[in-house]
Amino acid sequence: MKILKFGGTSVGTAQRIKNVAGLVTAEKGNIIVLSAMSGTTNQLLEIYDYVAKNNPTGASETLGRLSQKYAGVIDELFPDNNQWRASAVKEVEAAISGIRSEIASPTGEQTQKNIVSRGELMSTALMLNYILSLGKEAKMLPALDYMVIDMAGEPVANEISRRLNKLLSEVGDADVYITQGFICRNTDGLIDNLKRGGSDYTASLIGAALLADEIQIWTDIDGMHNNDPRFVEKTSPVRNLHFEEAAELAYFGAKILHPTCILPAKLANIPVRLLNTMEPAAEGTLINNSTPDHTIKAVAAKDNITAIKIKSSRMLLAYGFLSRVFEIFERYHTAIDMVVTSEVGVSVTIDNEQHLPEILAELKKLGTITVDSDMVIICVVGDLEWNNRGFEAAVVNALKDIPVRMISYGGSNYNISLLVRKTDKIKALSLLSEYLFS
């Protein structure tokens, strides 16, 4: 069994739904995980924003436009008046009606979760009925029946596995099974979501729960590229990545994959393949626990970084100084990306400035503070064991004409991180491609 996840752009139009249906019915017995149709989640969030601002008229008008969009998609998918069209209309109208009820009787944050969940419910309803109209046996595995999270918002792996296996035995054999990404239930039994990673995370959790043969993430690009194609010309797909390499790239800016979806697959040793819905014959990227040695694979960039330097003569030969620094960031729930230390100072980077004023106020009790905003972390990923000669030199030489604020090397066998100004980002990415991949 394989788990195939399709993002919003992959099912963003009636024609793309048809294309995906053709892909997933070519092989029997797999599970497909669907996101909401592209643009839907943003419209649903807009509806909730109107509700939160006590403007039910604005919410209803936005919902009306969304309803018209889905009516048009149904017309394209089901030009004839048949049982599958009637079923699709019924399920989409039920979702729209549910949103109207939320607009009329909002309940705060839960209203947002209830409204947003309808996107995945509608996309899977359309796919299910379209595949049935093709004469194939498709069955629904409602995510709200098995995907559960604990009080900390983390998936409960054992319970997910138990419920999902039970559900599969109850529904019986099918050509294809369909389920929703992103949505789940919390400990109170209420609708919730997986937040980080969304549908990618769902696919990985399902794969781990069922010990699947492979997890496939289908998007609109042919695998993970060796640099960001939005900023650098002539990038190319990386054919094979180690789980650790993929996680580093995902965390540091490669948008095709969310870092959280790597861990369940890695722990279960299930390969993850990144494929392109628009070019299904493309080889894509395979992620597993093996990878060619002595190669640099790819470059990624993480924006909106703030660097903070704490300089203090009290740090010299003083134990406990770093722990006091890190305790401040922990107290304000602010994660640190990079850390560089010297005898009299420590520099760190963060990507969340929500509590920056409070953090700086406390850090000033420890030493002199310098802050650099509008920075970017450039991440170079590959087999970067310390005894692989010349790799770190090649990276530094590539950026010899660009001011580098910080360098982090040795914390991982797969990553060198460099901090540069936002204005130098595109030049830095281009130079690294030229030096490392040309």
N, C-alpha and C positions, 0 to 999 in steps of 0.2 A: 504493500500500500504506500502511495505517495500523498503528500499534502501539498496542494497547489494554492498559493495565495495570489489574488489579483487586486491591485490597488485601484483607486478611484478613476484614474485616467484609463485604465485597462477596460473598465466597464462604463466609461463616461458617456457613451452614446448608444443608440439602439444597434448600430452596425457593429460597434465594438463588443457589445453583449453577444451578438451573433458569432463574432469571431472567436470569443472565449468559449462559447458553447461548442463550437467545432473542435477546439483544442482539447477540452476536458472530456469529451465523449469518445475521443480516439482510443482511449485506454480505459478498461473497465475497473471499477472498484476503488477509485481514488476519492479523497475528500478535497473539496475546493472551499477556500475561505475568501469571502468577498468583503471589500470595503464598500462604503456608500459611493454612489455615482459622484464623479468629480463635480465640485461646486455645491453639492447638497449639504454637506456638513457646515459650510460657511453660511448658507442660507438659514439653516436651522439655528445656528448660533445667533444670527441676526434677529430671528424671530424671538429667541429668548431675551436678547438685549432690549427689544421693544417691551417685552413683558416685564423685565426688571425695571424699566423706566416708566412703568404704568401707562403704556401706550398700546392697548389691545388692538386699536385700529391699524396701527403700523404693522403689528404682528400678523393680523389677519390678511392684510394686503400682501405681505411678503409670502405668506402661506398660499394665497391664491395663485401667485406667480409660480410657486413650486409645484402646486397641483396641476397647473396647465402644462408645465414641462413634462411631468410624468404621464399625463394624458397623451401628449405627443409621442413619447417613447413607446407607450402601449400600442398606439395606432401603427407605428412602424413595425413593432415586433409581431403583432397579431392583426393583420389586415382583415381577416375573416372573423365573423362572429361565431366563435366556437367556445367550448368549455374552458379552454386554457386562457383565452382572453377574459372570459367572465371571472375566472378565479383570480387572475392578475389584477383586474379592476377591483374586485372585492377586497383583496389584501392591501392594495395601495390606498383605497378609500378608507379602510379601517385604520391605517397608520395616520392618514391626514385627519381623520376624525379624532384620533387620540391626541394629536397635537392641538386641535381646536379645544378639546377639553382641558388641556394644560394651560392654554391661553386664558380660558374662562375661570379656572380655579388654580392659580399658581401656588406652589408650595416651596418657594425659595430655590436653593441649590438643587434639590431633587427634581424640580421642574426642568432645569437645564439638562440633566442627565436623561430624563424621560423623553424630552423632545429630540435630543441628538441621537438617541438610540434608534429612532425611526428610520434614519438614513440607511443603516445596514439591513433593517427589516424589509425595506422596500426593494433594495437592490437584489437581495436573495429571493424575494418573491417573484420578481421579474425573471431572474435566471431559471429558477425552478420550473415555472410554467412554460417558459420558452423551450427548455430542454424536453419537457414532457410533450410539447407540441411536435417535436421532431421524431416522436415515437420511441424515445429512450426512457429507461426507468431511472428517474431521479428521486431522491428522498432527502427531506430536510432533517438536519440535526440542529435544533434550536440552541444557540449558544447560551441562552438564559436558562437552559435546563442542566447545563454541566459546568460552565465556566464560572468558578467562584473565587473570590478573594477574601483574605482575612482582614482583621481590624486595621492592620498596617497598610492595606491596599495591595498586598502581595498575593500572587496566585497560590492556591492550595493544591499542590501537584498531585498528592495521593487521592484527594477527593475528586479532582478533575478526571483522573484516570479511571476511577471506579465508576463515576457517573457516565462517562463517555463510552466505556466498554459495555455497560448495561444498556445504554441507549442504542448502540449499534446492534446488539443482539436482539433488541425489541423490534427495530424497524426492518431487519432482514437484509438480504442481498439487494444490490442496486448497481446500475451502470455507473452512477456517480452520486456522491453525497455532497450536500451543500450546507454551509454554515456561515454564521456572521463573524466577522472580525471585530475586535475592539470592545464589544459590549460584554457585560458579565453581571453577576449578582454579588452583593456584599453580604456581610454576616447577618444583616437584618432582612435579607431576602429581597432587598430593593435593587432596582436597576442601577448599575454603576458601569465604569469602564476601566480598561487597563492602563489608561493614560499613556505612559511611556511606550512607544513602539507600536501601540494599537494593533492593527491586523497582522503585522509581521510577528508580533509577540504571540498572538493567538495561534498562528500557524506553527510556530516553534513549540509552544506548549502542547498542542495537539500531537505533533510529531513525537515529542518525548513521551507523552502519555500512552501512545499506541505503539511505540518503538517502530516508527515508520521506516521505510527503506530510504526515503529522501524527502527533503523539504524544498519546494521550489517557490521562489519569490519572483512573480512576474510583474514587471514595470514597463516603462516606456523607453528604456535604454538597455543596450545589450551588455549587461554585466557592469561590474565596478571598474571604472577606468583608472589609468595610471596617473591622471591628474584631472582637475575640474574642467570639463569641456565648455563650461560657461565662460571661462576666462582664458583658457589656453587652447591653441589650435593643435590639430593633429594628435589628440590623445587616442589611446587604444585600450581595449578591454584587457584586464588582467585575467588570465585563464585559470589560475589556481592561487588560492590564498589559504594560509593557516587560519584557524579560528581566531587566534590571538591577533593576527594581522588585520583580519576583517573587523574585529572589535575596535582596534585602535583607529582604523580609518573611519569607521562609523561614528565613533565618539568625537573625532576631530574634524568632522565636517562632510564626509561622504554621504550625501542625503539619500542615496538609493536604499540604504539599510539602516535600521535603528539598532544601536548597540545592545539593547536589552534582549533582542531576539536571538543573539548568538549563544547566550549561556545555556538555555535548556537543550539546544541541539548539541553543543559541545559536551555537556555532561553525559548525554545519552549517546554520544559519538554517532550522530546522524548527519550525513553530509547535507549542506545547504547549497542550492544552485540558484543563481540569479539569472533570469531570462527576460527576453524582450517580447512583449505581446505583439508589437508591431512587426517584428522580424523573428517569428518563432523558430526559424531554422538556424539562427545565430547561436554560436557555441555558448556564449555567456561566461559566467564565472562560477567555478566550483570551490566551495569552502569546506575544508575538512581538517583532519589532524595531521596531514602530511603536506609538504610543500618543498619545492626545489631549494637547495641550500645556496648560500653565497650569492644571493640576488637582492637587489632593491626593487620593490614591487610598485609602489605608488606614493603619491603625494596628496595631502588634503590640507584644508585650511579651516580654522575655526575663528569666526568673527566675534566682535563685541567683547573683547578681552580687556580687563583692567589689571595692570601690574602695580603691586604695592611693595615698596622696599622699606624694611624696618632696620635702621642702623643704630647700634647701641654698644658703647664700650663695656657695658655690663655683661654682654654676651661672651666676651673673651674668657675662655676656660670655665664658663658657668654652665653647670648642668641644670636642666629644668626650664631654660629660657624658651626653647622651641615648643615645649609642651604648653607654656603659657600663651604663646602666639597662636598655636593651633586651637586651644580651648576657646579663644575669642571667636574664631570662625565657626567652631562647632556650636557655640551658644546661639549664634544667629543663623544656624542652618544654611551656611554658605560653603559650598564645595570649593576646593582648591584644585586647579589643574596642574600647574607647574610649581616646583620648589627648587630654589638654588640657594645654597648657604656659603658663607665665608666665616672667618674668625670673628668679625665684628658686625655682621649683618645677615639678613635673610630676605630674599625676594620671593614673592608668591604671585600667582595670577588667579583671577576669578572671572566668571562669566555672568555673575548675577550681582547687580549693584543695589538691590532692594534695601539692604541694610548697611550700605557702605558708610554713611555718616556715623552710625553707631559703632561700627567696627573700627573706623579711623580714630574715633574719640578714645576708645579703649587702648588701641595700639600706641597712641601718643604717650601713654603712661609708661611704656616700655622703651621708647627710643624715638629717634627722629624719623619722620615718615615722608616718603616721596611717592607720589601717585602718577602713573602714566596711563591715560585713557586712549580709546580708539586704537587698540592694538590687535594683532592677529597672531594666532599660533599656527605656524607652518609645521605639519607633521610629515615626516619621511618614514615610510614603513617598509620592512623587509626582514631578511635574515641579518640582524645587526648584533650578533654575538660579538663581544669585545675583542675576541681573537681573530675576527675577520678583518684583515689589514686593509686600510685605505678607505673604507666606506665613509667613516665620519669625516675624513679629510676631504673626500669628494663633495660631500654636502656643504661643508664650510667653504671650500673653494668656489663652489657655484655661487655663493652669496657674498663673495669678497668685496663687492661694491655696494652692498646694502648694509646699513647699520642694524646690528642684531642686539636686542636688549637683553635676552636671556637664552641660554642653551641648556637643555636637559637631556643627558645621555647616560645610560647605564641603569636606569630604573626599570627598563624593560629590554628584553632581547629582541624586540621587534620595532622599536620606535626611537627616533631622534626628534625632539621638539625644539623649535626655534621661535622666539618672539620678535616680531617686527612691527613697524608702524602700518596702520591700515593703508596709508598712501603707497606703501611699497609692496603690497600683497600681490598684485598681478605680475609685477616685474619679478618678484621672488619665485612665484609659481612657474613662470616661463623659463627663468634661468635654470631652475632645478630640472625641468623637463629636458632642456637642451643639454645639460651636463650629464644627467643620469640615464636618459633613455634614448638619446639620438645615436 
